[in-house]
Amino acid sequence: MNPFLSKEVANEHIRDLREAARGARVRAEEQSPTRERFDHLSVRPFAERDIDAIRDLAALDSKPVPTGGVLVAEQAGKLIAALPLDGSEALADPFKPTTDAIALLRLRARQLQREKSAHGIAWTRFHMPRGRLAA
């Protein structure tokens, strides 16, 4: 076989393989459940308006209501997970896929802990008020 022709055939084959791989990658991204799970997911510090939702999560997950600092994961306006910053177990809605949300909460907690260590920032602004929880 002609060496020039052989090289052209090989290059064409490589181009076809790259095109097929690119198409498969795009299809996989379109069908990815992770992409849907993270649509409109926000990780943020606890706000006072979240007290009832955190109580509901604790009841659903059969865990105690946290009393210290808390980070929450919110999706479509509803809390799906909460992570106490005192090292307690995360609270999660057992009827939703929350594994990735909890992983994001843990990542954010580690980032905040590093910032706290570096700057000496206290967690006070993230603490749940104790008086309202007892009610």
N, C-alpha and C positions, 0 to 999 in steps of 0.2 A: 504494500500500500504506500502511496505517496506520503512522505513525512508532513508536507504542508496540509494535505487533506486530513491526515490523522490528527494533527494539532487543531484544526478547525472543528472537527467532529467532537474532540475532547472538550474544547471551549464551549461549544453549543450544549453539550451534556451538562457541564458545570453550571451554565446559565439556567438550564431547565431545573436542575436540582435546587439552586438558590431561590428561584421563583416559587417552586413547590414548598420549600421551607418557609418562605415569607408568607405565603398564603395560609399554611397550616398554623403559623404563629398568630396571624390576624384572626382566624376562626377560633382558635383556643382562647384568645383574649375576649372575643365577643361572647363566648359561652361560659366564661369563667364565673363560678359562683362567688368567688372572693370579691370580684369587682362589684357585684350586686350587694354583697354584705357590707361593703364599705361605702356605698352610696349614701350620702347624707349622714355619716356617722361622725359625731363630734365627741372628743374627750375634753372634759373641762373640770374645774374644781366644783365642788358642791356649792349650791346656792340654797338659800332658805326655802325657796319654792319647791325644792326637791325632797323635803322631809317626808311627805306622805308617800311619794314614789319609792323612796328608799325603804320605808317601812313595808310597803307592798312587796318589794324585791326580797327583803329579808324573810317575809312570811312565805312567799313562793319557794324560796330556796331553803327553808327550815333552818335559818341561821339567825344569830342575834343581831339586833340593830346596832350599827357602829355608833360610837359616841365621840370619836376624835375626828381628825382630818379625813376627808373622803374625796376621791376623784370619781366622776361618773362618766359613763358612755351613754350617749343619747342618739337615737336613730328615729327619724321621722317624728320628732317631738316627744318621744317616749323613752324613759330610761330603760335600758336593757341590761346594764351591769354597773356595779359600784365596787370600788376598791378602797377599803379602809387603809389609811396611811400608817397605822400602828402595827402593821404586819399581820393582821387578821386575814382570814380567807376572803376572797372576793365573793360578792353577791351577784347572782345572775338569774335572768329569766330562763327557767328550764324549758320553756316552749319555743325558744328562739336559738339560732346558732350564735353563741356568744364567745366561743373559744378565742377567736381573733380579736374581739373587742377587749377581752380580759388581758390578752397579750399586749395590746396597745396601752391599756391602763397601767400595766406593770412597767412598761417601757417609760411612760410619762412619769410615773412615780420615781423611777431610778434617776431620770433627768432632773426632777425637782430636788431629789436628795443630793445629787452632785452640786446643784446650784446652791443649796442650803449649806453644804459643807464648804464650798468655795467662798460664799459671801456672808455666812452666818445669818441667813434669813430664817425667821421662825415660821412655823406652819400655822400660826394663829388665824390667818384669814381663810384657811380651808377647814376650820373646825366646825362641826355641827354643834349648835347650842344644846346644852344638856337639859335645860329646863323643858323645852318643847318635846323632847323624846320621852320624858317620863309621863307626859300627859296621855 
